[in-house]
Amino acid sequence: MRGIGELGQDGWAAGEATVAADGSREADAAPVEAALLVVDDKPKNLAVVASMLEGLSERIIQATSAKDALRYLLHHDVALVLLDVQMPDVDGYELAALIRQRERSRYTPIIFVTAYDRDEHEVARGYALGAVDYVFKPINPTVLRAKVSVFVDLFKKTEAVRQQAAHERKLYWENLRTRADKLQTERALRQIEGMQSVIIRSLPIALYTADVKGRFSGARFLSERMASSVGFKRSAFVDDEDLWTARIHPADLPRVLSQVAAIAETGTLSTEYRWRCADNAERVFLDQAVLVRDDVGGPKEILGTCLDITDRRQLEQQLLQSQKLDAIGRLTGGIAHDFNNMLSVIIWNLDALARSIKANAKDRERVANALGAALNCADLVRQLLTFARHQAHQPKVIDVAEMISRMSRLLGPVLGEQVRIEARPGQDIWPIFADPAQIESALVNLAINARDAMPDGGTLTIEGANLHQDKVDAEPPQGDYVLMTVGDTGVGMAQDVMDRAFEPFFTTKPPGEGSGLGLSMVHGFVKQAGGHVAIDSAVGGGTRIRLYLPRTTVDRAIDDRSSVDAGGIESSRSHAVLVVEDNAIVRGVAVARFKELGHRVLEAESAVAALEILTGSDPIDLLFTDVVIPGAMGGLDLARRALELRPGIRVIFTSGYAASFNSVADLPGEFLQKPYRDEDLQRALSRVLGSAGAVTPSARDPIPVPSA
């Protein structure tokens, strides 16, 4: 037995049940305990009653006041309350009323213990307040134990039932949660399996298993995408075990079979091979497999996947081709400057020789042949520079439909009567901003190639159309383009020829019949214009070359430089010219020619030396400068500085390598591409200096130059 004071420190809760979050009571592992609360203001009476009840309950709680009793009942359940009626402050009847008012103890049985209230009125009052019985003093221990034992048993059975119900309710909720978790897991698993199924169906992949000791049958289970790409039904590979291996390229099959046979030792397999589709087109597969071992570590079977990597290999080839072309372009640009300088000296001296040579037909023919060969070399360099995208161009707003119609008429005599030309200029074609001469040259090159591909005649088609590209990862990139297509009905190209079509000097024509620079020049021009070029061709199916040129928003053409205002220049024949050229031989030839034309000449080998002259007092009417000058300041920067120092000065630029600028529109002056002839120089002087820059024609007839 423990008194009320003893239980106050540990919360009176040892060994009792706890309350669950849903309001139910969760049963402890210990048996149900029934506590008895005895309330009497006399400690001796409490001790006597407790001794009478000993053995009936695991705990007998003694309270000497109503306050202590209510405090205990506020937190604990009891099987029975034995309540003395006569107590100071709060008597038994009042305490019983307070017990019945509390929700936790409303139904707790109460037995009144009294020595005085035996009349019916007082007994009735006790029952009305919730008493279940009376025990009168002096107490008969046998009667007291008999009555208390009934309520103790009832409490234990009730608690047992309640604990069982709580346990079953807990199991029920746990079962519901388990089922919900299981359903959620199954739903998530089905979603994952569905996603995996969609992915497998869409990937260019095939799966297979193979017996280590059996014959290799290759892929058996194909995705829908792969089956569609190879042209066979998926079931065909299940029905015919030898179908996959039978379509492997004969040159690759022995290597594949040997690697499969060695997988028992290596444990893995990774190989690439060519595979022939239903339409006999070849695709490239990456076959990867692993060896699965049995429980004792021996080889059991092979699990493998076949991945279609054809597109990847094509992209790698395109990248390799692009890098190769870029390297050739850099090499071309690197040698063009020096090569054009040398050609300039040769052509200028041949022109001078042609002007001074006597009327000897044999010598005149030799000079003409040499000059023609030099001009051919200059044209080859220009084509290489166009391929390398280092050729300065003079862009204008172009009406593509008009150009297609005009070029179609001009090409007729060039292509001959066996080639029929169909022009489809299109309607409402957008304008483009490009160099007309380069577009015309590109069309001529493509037309001549088409003619050569149709030795027995055929049809050449030139079309124009508008194209809006909205795909992100595509060629050409997003934007508006004018599509120019040149197609023929000729012999077509094989894939290996198409792969090299844009390489400089690559040609399928017999030696001496083609330079191999036509398509290279077209490729370079289109790329320089910010566009894209593509080839569609098949052996025996003709060729279509598509040029994608960006649509322009410029609403008018660049001013024609032939209309340069010559005002402000003195009309006298002689002008002061500053020649800036780092190559001493080229500079000497230019200085000599300007002097022959009657001009006063100053010369400088660098921009720094030229600036010293420009800051001096010598009059200078014309700055004749190379664009590419060694040092920190190039020809373009020199010209801008010269215009600041002398606003009225005129400028002529020369260059054999125009990598420092993209368009002559970037230059504040006239431009001459090296190597240029004497007549080109005189026309430039005429445009810049007016008629005063012109030279009186020579009395001698010019030597005719053989056509290139």
C-alpha positions in Angstrom: 0.0 0.0 0.0 1.1 3.5 -0.7 -0.2 6.8 0.7 -1.3 9.8 -1.2 1.9 11.7 -0.3 4.1 8.8 -1.5 2.5 8.8 -4.9 2.7 12.6 -5.5 6.3 12.6 -6.6 6.2 10.0 -9.4 2.9 11.2 -10.9 0.9 8.2 -9.6 1.3 6.7 -13.1 3.7 3.8 -12.8 2.5 0.8 -14.7 -0.7 2.5 -16.1 -1.9 2.6 -19.7 -1.2 5.5 -22.0 -3.6 7.5 -24.2 -3.1 7.2 -28.0 -3.3 10.2 -30.4 -6.7 9.2 -31.6 -8.1 9.1 -28.0 -7.9 5.3 -27.5 -5.9 3.7 -24.7 -3.0 1.6 -25.8 -2.6 -1.5 -23.6 0.8 -2.0 -21.9 2.5 -5.3 -21.8 1.8 -5.6 -18.0 -1.5 -7.1 -16.8 -4.4 -4.8 -16.0 -4.1 -3.2 -12.5 -7.1 -2.0 -10.4 -6.4 0.8 -8.0 -8.6 1.6 -5.0 -9.0 5.1 -3.6 -9.9 5.4 0.1 -10.8 8.9 1.4 -11.1 9.6 5.1 -9.9 12.5 7.2 -8.7 10.2 9.9 -5.4 8.4 9.1 -6.2 5.5 11.5 -9.5 4.8 9.6 -7.5 4.8 6.4 -5.1 2.3 7.7 -7.9 0.0 9.0 -9.7 0.0 5.7 -6.5 -0.5 3.7 -5.7 -3.5 5.9 -9.1 -5.0 5.3 -8.7 -4.6 1.5 -5.2 -5.9 1.3 -4.8 -8.5 -1.5 -7.8 -7.3 -3.5 -5.9 -4.7 -5.4 -2.4 -4.0 -6.6 -2.6 -0.4 -5.3 -4.6 1.2 -2.5 -4.4 4.9 -2.6 -5.1 6.8 0.7 -6.3 10.4 0.7 -7.0 12.5 3.9 -8.9 15.3 2.1 -11.2 16.0 -0.8 -8.5 18.1 -2.4 -6.0 15.2 -2.4 -8.7 12.8 -3.8 -9.6 15.2 -6.6 -6.0 15.8 -7.5 -5.4 12.1 -7.9 -8.6 11.5 -9.9 -7.7 14.3 -12.2 -4.9 12.1 -13.7 -5.6 8.5 -12.8 -8.4 5.9 -13.1 -9.5 3.8 -10.1 -11.7 0.8 -9.8 -13.6 2.1 -6.8 -13.7 5.1 -4.4 -14.4 4.4 -0.7 -15.6 7.7 0.6 -16.2 8.7 4.3 -19.3 10.8 4.6 -18.3 12.9 7.6 -15.2 15.0 6.7 -14.3 18.6 7.6 -14.4 21.4 4.9 -15.9 19.2 2.2 -18.0 16.2 3.3 -18.5 13.0 1.4 -21.7 14.1 -0.4 -20.1 17.2 -1.8 -17.0 15.3 -2.8 -19.1 12.8 -4.6 -20.8 15.6 -6.5 -17.5 17.0 -7.6 -16.3 13.6 -8.7 -19.4 13.2 -10.8 -18.8 16.6 -12.5 -15.4 15.6 -13.8 -15.4 13.9 -17.2 -12.7 11.4 -16.4 -14.3 10.2 -13.1 -18.0 10.6 -14.0 -18.6 6.8 -14.0 -16.2 5.7 -11.3 -18.1 3.6 -8.7 -18.4 5.3 -5.2 -19.2 3.4 -1.9 -20.0 5.7 1.1 -18.6 4.6 4.4 -20.6 6.1 7.4 -21.4 5.5 11.0 -24.4 8.0 11.2 -26.5 8.3 8.1 -28.6 5.3 8.3 -32.0 6.9 7.6 -33.6 6.5 4.3 -33.5 10.2 3.4 -29.7 10.3 3.7 -29.2 7.0 1.9 -31.4 8.2 -0.9 -29.3 11.4 -1.1 -26.2 9.3 -1.4 -27.6 7.2 -4.2 -28.8 10.3 -6.0 -25.2 11.7 -5.9 -24.0 8.6 -7.7 -23.2 6.2 -4.9 -23.4 2.5 -5.8 -23.5 1.2 -2.2 -23.2 2.0 1.5 -21.0 0.4 4.1 -21.8 1.2 7.7 -19.4 1.4 10.6 -18.4 -0.6 12.3 -17.2 -2.2 9.1 -17.6 -5.9 8.5 -14.4 -6.9 6.7 -16.1 -9.8 4.9 -18.9 -7.7 3.6 -16.5 -4.9 2.6 -14.2 -7.3 0.7 -17.1 -9.0 -1.0 -18.5 -5.6 -2.3 -15.1 -4.3 -3.3 -14.0 -7.4 -5.1 -17.1 -7.2 -7.4 -16.0 -3.7 -8.6 -12.3 -4.7 -8.9 -13.2 -7.7 -11.1 -15.6 -5.5 -13.1 -12.9 -2.8 -13.6 -10.3 -5.4 -14.7 -12.7 -7.0 -17.2 -13.7 -3.6 -18.5 -10.1 -2.5 -18.9 -9.2 -5.7 -20.6 -12.0 -5.3 -23.1 -11.0 -1.7 -23.7 -7.4 -2.6 -24.1 -8.4 -5.4 -26.6 -10.5 -3.0 -28.5 -7.7 -0.4 -28.6 -5.3 -3.1 -29.8 -7.7 -4.2 -32.5 -8.3 -0.6 -33.5 -4.5 -0.1 -33.7 -4.1 -3.2 -35.8 -7.0 -2.1 -38.1 -5.3 1.3 -38.7 -1.9 -0.3 -39.2 -3.5 -2.6 -41.7 -5.1 0.3 -43.5 -1.8 2.2 -43.6 0.0 -0.9 -44.8 -2.5 -1.4 -47.6 -2.4 2.2 -48.5 1.4 2.1 -48.6 1.3 -1.1 -50.7 -1.2 0.5 -53.1 1.0 3.6 -53.4 4.1 1.5 -54.0 2.3 -0.6 -56.6 1.1 2.5 -58.3 4.5 4.1 -58.3 6.0 0.8 -59.6 3.4 0.7 -62.4 4.3 4.3 -63.3 8.0 3.5 -63.4 7.4 0.4 -65.5 5.3 2.4 -67.8 8.0 5.1 -68.2 10.6 2.4 -68.7 8.5 0.8 -71.3 8.0 4.1 -73.2 11.7 4.8 -73.0 12.7 1.4 -74.2 10.2 1.6 -77.1 11.5 5.0 -78.1 15.3 4.3 -77.8 17.3 3.1 -80.8 18.2 -0.1 -78.8 17.8 -3.8 -79.0 18.3 -6.5 -76.3 19.5 -10.1 -76.5 20.5 -13.1 -74.4 22.8 -15.8 -75.6 24.0 -19.2 -74.3 27.8 -19.1 -73.8 28.1 -22.5 -75.4 25.5 -21.9 -78.1 25.7 -20.0 -81.4 25.4 -16.3 -81.4 22.1 -15.0 -82.7 22.5 -11.3 -81.9 19.6 -9.0 -81.1 16.2 -10.5 -80.6 14.1 -8.0 -78.8 13.9 -4.6 -80.7 12.3 -1.4 -79.7 9.7 0.0 -82.0 11.9 2.8 -83.0 14.8 0.5 -84.0 12.5 -1.9 -85.8 11.1 1.0 -87.8 14.6 2.3 -88.6 15.9 -1.1 -89.9 12.8 -1.9 -91.8 11.9 -5.3 -90.2 9.0 -6.3 -88.0 9.9 -6.9 -84.3 8.6 -10.4 -84.5 10.9 -11.2 -87.4 13.9 -11.4 -85.1 12.1 -13.8 -82.7 10.9 -16.1 -85.5 14.3 -16.2 -87.3 17.2 -16.6 -84.8 19.8 -16.0 -87.6 18.3 -12.8 -89.0 20.5 -10.4 -87.0 23.8 -12.1 -87.7 23.0 -12.6 -91.3 22.6 -8.9 -91.8 26.0 -8.0 -90.2 28.5 -6.7 -92.8 30.6 -9.7 -94.0 33.8 -7.8 -93.3 32.8 -7.2 -89.7 31.2 -10.6 -88.9 34.4 -12.6 -88.2 35.6 -10.0 -85.7 32.2 -9.9 -83.9 32.0 -13.7 -83.6 35.6 -13.9 -82.3 34.9 -11.3 -79.6 31.7 -13.1 -78.6 33.7 -16.4 -78.3 36.2 -14.6 -76.0 33.6 -13.2 -73.6 34.0 -16.2 -71.3 37.5 -15.1 -70.6 37.1 -11.3 -70.9 33.7 -11.0 -69.1 32.6 -8.1 -71.3 32.1 -7.3 -75.0 32.1 -3.9 -76.7 32.3 -3.7 -80.5 30.9 -1.7 -83.4 29.8 -3.1 -86.7 27.9 -2.3 -89.8 24.4 -3.8 -90.3 22.4 -4.0 -93.5 18.8 -2.8 -93.2 15.8 -4.1 -95.2 16.4 -1.5 -97.9 20.1 -2.4 -98.0 21.1 0.8 -96.3 23.9 0.4 -93.7 23.6 1.5 -90.1 26.2 1.3 -87.4 25.6 -0.5 -84.1 27.4 -0.5 -80.8 27.1 -4.0 -79.3 27.8 -4.2 -75.6 27.4 -7.3 -73.5 28.3 -8.8 -70.1 28.8 -12.3 -68.9 26.4 -13.6 -66.3 27.8 -16.3 -64.0 26.0 -19.0 -62.1 25.9 -19.7 -58.4 29.4 -21.3 -58.4 31.0 -18.7 -60.6 30.9 -20.5 -63.9 29.8 -18.7 -67.2 26.1 -19.0 -67.6 24.8 -16.7 -70.3 25.4 -13.4 -72.1 23.2 -10.3 -71.7 23.7 -7.7 -74.4 22.4 -4.5 -75.9 22.7 -3.1 -79.5 22.6 0.7 -79.7 22.1 2.4 -83.1 24.9 5.0 -83.3 24.6 5.8 -87.0 23.6 9.4 -86.4 26.4 9.9 -83.8 29.0 8.6 -86.3 27.7 10.8 -89.0 27.9 13.8 -86.7 31.4 12.9 -85.8 32.3 12.7 -89.5 30.7 16.1 -90.1 32.7 17.5 -87.2 35.9 16.0 -88.6 35.1 17.3 -92.0 34.4 20.8 -90.6 37.6 20.8 -88.7 39.5 19.7 -91.8 37.9 22.5 -93.9 38.6 25.0 -91.1 42.3 23.9 -91.0 42.5 24.2 -94.8 40.9 27.7 -94.6 43.4 28.8 -92.0 46.3 27.5 -94.1 44.9 29.2 -97.2 44.5 32.5 -95.4 48.0 32.3 -94.0 49.7 32.0 -97.4 47.3 34.2 -99.4 48.8 37.5 -98.3 52.4 36.7 -99.4 51.3 34.8 -102.5 49.1 37.7 -103.7 51.9 40.1 -103.1 54.2 38.0 -105.3 51.5 37.8 -108.0 51.0 41.6 -107.7 54.6 42.2 -108.6 54.4 39.7 -111.5 51.2 41.1 -112.9 52.3 44.7 -112.5 55.6 44.1 -114.3 53.9 42.1 -117.1 51.4 45.0 -117.5 54.4 47.4 -117.7 56.1 45.1 -120.2 53.0 44.9 -122.3 52.9 48.7 -122.4 56.5 49.1 -123.4 57.1 46.1 -125.7 57.7 46.7 -129.3 55.5 45.5 -132.1 56.9 41.9 -132.1 54.0 39.5 -132.3 56.0 36.6 -130.8 57.0 38.6 -127.8 53.6 40.1 -127.4 52.1 36.5 -127.4 54.6 35.4 -124.7 53.8 38.3 -122.5 50.0 37.7 -123.0 50.5 34.0 -122.1 52.5 34.8 -119.0 49.9 37.4 -117.9 47.0 35.0 -118.5 48.7 32.3 -116.3 49.3 34.9 -113.6 45.7 36.0 -113.7 44.6 32.4 -113.5 46.7 32.0 -110.4 45.2 35.1 -108.9 41.7 33.7 -109.6 42.6 30.4 -107.9 43.8 32.3 -104.8 40.5 34.3 -104.8 38.5 31.1 -104.9 40.6 29.7 -102.0 40.0 32.9 -100.0 36.3 32.7 -100.6 36.4 29.1 -99.4 38.3 30.2 -96.3 35.8 33.0 -95.8 38.6 35.6 -96.0 37.5 37.2 -99.3 36.2 40.8 -98.8 32.8 41.1 -100.4 30.7 44.1 -101.5 27.2 43.3 -100.3 24.0 44.9 -101.6 20.3 44.2 -101.1 19.4 41.6 -103.8 16.2 40.6 -105.4 16.7 36.9 -105.5 13.7 36.2 -107.9 15.1 38.8 -110.4 18.6 37.3 -110.1 17.3 33.7 -110.7 15.4 34.8 -113.8 18.3 36.8 -115.2 20.9 34.2 -114.5 18.7 31.5 -116.1 18.6 33.5 -119.3 22.4 34.0 -119.3 23.2 30.4 -118.5 21.6 29.0 -121.7 24.5 29.6 -124.1 27.0 28.4 -121.5 25.3 25.1 -120.8 24.4 24.2 -124.4 21.3 23.0 -126.1 21.2 19.6 -124.4 20.5 21.1 -121.0 17.0 22.4 -120.4 16.8 25.2 -117.8 13.8 25.5 -115.6 13.6 28.7 -113.5 11.2 28.9 -110.6 12.0 32.3 -109.0 9.1 32.0 -106.5 6.7 34.7 -105.4 7.2 37.4 -102.7 10.8 36.3 -102.1 12.4 38.1 -99.2 15.5 40.3 -99.9 19.0 39.2 -98.9 22.1 41.2 -98.3 25.1 39.7 -100.1 27.7 40.2 -102.7 25.9 39.9 -106.1 29.1 38.9 -107.9 29.7 36.1 -105.5 26.1 34.8 -105.8 26.3 35.0 -109.6 29.7 33.1 -109.5 28.2 30.5 -107.2 25.2 29.9 -109.6 27.6 29.7 -112.5 29.8 27.1 -110.7 26.8 25.0 -109.7 25.3 25.2 -113.2 28.6 24.1 -114.8 28.9 21.2 -112.4 25.3 20.2 -113.1 26.0 20.3 -116.9 29.1 18.1 -116.4 27.0 15.6 -114.4 24.5 15.3 -117.4 26.8 14.3 -120.3 23.7 13.1 -122.3 21.7 16.2 -121.4 19.0 16.7 -118.8 17.2 19.4 -116.8 18.7 22.1 -114.6 16.3 23.6 -112.1 17.0 26.8 -110.2 14.4 27.6 -107.5 13.8 30.3 -104.9 11.7 30.1 -101.8 11.2 31.6 -98.4 12.0 29.4 -95.4 11.4 30.0 -91.7 13.5 27.7 -89.5 12.0 27.2 -86.1 14.0 24.2 -84.9 16.6 25.0 -82.3 19.2 22.2 -82.9 19.3 22.3 -86.7 21.2 23.6 -89.7 20.6 26.4 -90.5 19.9 27.8 -87.0 16.6 29.5 -86.2 15.6 32.4 -88.4 14.3 33.5 -91.8 16.1 32.4 -94.9 15.9 32.6 -98.6 16.4 29.1 -100.0 18.1 28.9 -103.4 18.1 25.4 -104.9 20.1 24.2 -107.9 19.1 20.7 -109.0 20.0 18.4 -111.9 18.9 15.1 -113.3 22.5 13.9 -113.7 24.5 10.9 -112.4 24.4 11.9 -108.8 27.0 11.4 -106.1 27.9 8.5 -103.8 28.1 9.1 -100.1 31.9 9.2 -100.0 31.9 11.9 -102.8 29.4 14.0 -100.9 31.5 13.8 -97.8 34.4 15.4 -99.6 32.5 17.7 -102.0 33.4 20.9 -100.3 37.1 20.1 -99.9 39.4 22.4 -102.0 41.0 20.7 -105.0 38.8 17.6 -104.6 37.2 16.7 -108.0 35.9 13.6 -109.8 36.6 15.1 -113.2 39.6 13.9 -115.2 42.9 15.7 -114.7 43.0 19.1 -116.4 39.2 19.5 -116.6 38.5 20.9 -113.1 40.3 22.7 -110.3 38.1 21.3 -107.5 37.5 24.7 -106.1 33.9 25.4 -107.4 32.0 23.9 -104.5 34.6 25.0 -102.1 34.0 28.6 -103.2 30.3 28.2 -102.9 30.7 26.8 -99.4 32.9 29.6 -98.3 30.7 32.4 -99.8 27.5 31.0 -98.1 29.2 30.6 -94.8 30.7 34.1 -95.0 27.2 35.4 -95.7 26.0 33.8 -92.5 24.1 31.0 -94.3 24.2 27.3 -94.8 24.7 24.9 -97.7 23.6 21.3 -98.0 23.7 18.5 -100.7 21.1 15.9 -101.5 22.2 13.3 -104.0 22.1 9.7 -104.8 23.9 7.6 -107.5 21.7 7.8 -110.6 19.2 10.1 -108.9 20.6 13.5 -109.6 21.8 16.2 -107.2 20.2 19.1 -105.4 22.3 21.8 -103.7 20.5 24.1 -101.3 21.8 27.5 -100.4 20.3 29.1 -97.3 20.9 32.8 -97.2 19.7 35.0 -94.3 16.8 37.3 -94.9 17.8 41.0 -94.5 16.1 43.9 -92.8 18.1 46.5 -94.8 15.7 48.5 -96.9 18.1 49.8 -99.5 21.4 48.9 -101.1 24.7 50.1 -100.0 25.7 53.3 -102.0 27.6 52.4 -105.1 31.2 53.4 -104.5 31.5 54.4 -108.1 29.4 57.5 -107.2 32.0 58.7 -104.7 32.0 62.5 -104.7 35.2 63.8 -106.1 34.5 67.4 -104.9 37.2 69.1 -103.0 40.0 67.6 -105.1 42.0 69.9 -107.2 41.5 69.2 -110.9 45.2 69.2 -111.7 46.6 66.1 -113.1 49.3 65.6 -110.4 48.4 64.7 -106.8 50.3 63.9 -103.7 50.1 60.2 -102.8 51.3 58.4 -99.6 52.0 54.7 -100.3 52.1 52.5 -97.2 53.2 48.9 -97.8 55.5 46.7 -95.7 56.7 44.6 -98.7 59.6 46.6 -100.2 59.2 45.1 -103.7 55.4 45.6 -103.8 55.9 49.2 -102.5 58.5 49.9 -105.1 56.3 48.8 -108.0 53.4 50.9 -106.7 55.5 54.0 -106.2 57.0 53.6 -109.7 53.5 53.3 -111.3 52.2 56.3 -109.4 55.2 58.3 -110.7 54.5 57.1 -114.2 51.0 58.4 -113.9 52.4 61.8 -113.0 51.8 61.9 -109.3 54.1 63.1 -106.5 54.7 60.1 -104.2 55.7 59.7 -100.5 56.3 56.2 -99.1 56.3 54.4 -95.7 56.9 50.8 -94.7 54.8 51.0 -91.5 51.8 52.8 -89.9 54.1 54.6 -87.5 56.2 56.0 -90.3 53.1 57.0 -92.2 51.8 58.9 -89.2 55.0 60.9 -89.0 54.4 62.0 -92.6 50.7 62.7 -92.0 51.5 64.9 -89.0 54.0 66.9 -91.0 53.4 69.8 -93.4 53.7 67.9 -96.7 50.4 68.1 -98.7 48.8 64.6 -99.2 45.7 64.1 -101.3 45.6 60.3 -101.3 46.5 57.6 -98.8 47.2 54.3 -100.6 47.6 51.7 -97.9 47.7 47.9 -97.4 45.1 46.7 -94.9 47.5 44.2 -93.3 50.5 46.0 -92.0 52.8 44.5 -89.3 52.7 46.2 -86.0 50.1 47.4 -83.5 48.3 49.6 -86.0 46.9 48.2 -89.2 45.8 49.9 -92.4 42.2 50.4 -91.3 43.3 52.1 -88.1 45.8 54.2 -90.0 43.2 55.4 -92.4 40.8 56.4 -89.6 43.7 58.3 -87.9 44.6 60.0 -91.2 41.0 61.1 -91.7 41.1 62.7 -88.2 44.3 64.5 -89.0 43.4 65.5 -92.6 39.6 65.3 -93.1 39.9 66.0 -96.8 42.2 63.1 -97.6 41.1 60.2 -99.9 41.9 56.6 -99.2 42.4 53.5 -101.3 42.9 50.2 -99.5 44.7 47.1 -100.9 44.8 43.6 -99.5 45.6 40.1 -100.5 44.1 38.7 -97.3 41.0 40.3 -95.9 40.7 38.5 -92.6 40.8 41.8 -90.7 37.4 42.9 -92.1 34.4 41.2 -93.6 33.0 43.7 -96.0 34.2 46.7 -97.9 31.4 48.5 -96.2 33.7 48.5 -93.2 36.3 50.5 -95.0 36.3 54.4 -95.2 37.5 54.4 -98.8 38.0 52.5 -102.0 39.2 48.9 -102.0 41.5 47.0 -104.4 41.9 43.2 -104.0 45.5 42.1 -104.7 46.6 41.2 -107.2 45.0 43.9 -109.4 45.9 45.1 -112.9 46.9 48.5 -114.0 43.4 49.2 -115.4 41.9 48.3 -112.0 44.2 50.9 -110.3 43.3 53.6 -112.8 39.5 53.0 -112.4 40.0 53.3 -108.6 41.9 56.5 -109.0 39.3 57.8 -111.3 36.5 57.1 -108.7 38.5 58.6 -105.8 40.2 61.6 -107.6 37.8 62.2 -110.4 38.8 62.6 -114.0 42.1 64.0 -112.8 43.2 60.6 -111.7 42.7 59.1 -115.2 45.6 58.5 -117.5 45.7 59.3 -121.1 45.4 56.0 -123.0 48.6 54.7 -124.5 49.1 55.0 -128.1 49.8 51.3 -128.3 46.9 48.8 -128.4 46.7 46.7 -125.2 47.9 43.1 -125.5 45.0 40.7 -125.4 45.1 38.3 -122.5 43.9 34.7 -123.0 40.7 34.0 -121.2 41.0 32.1 -117.9 
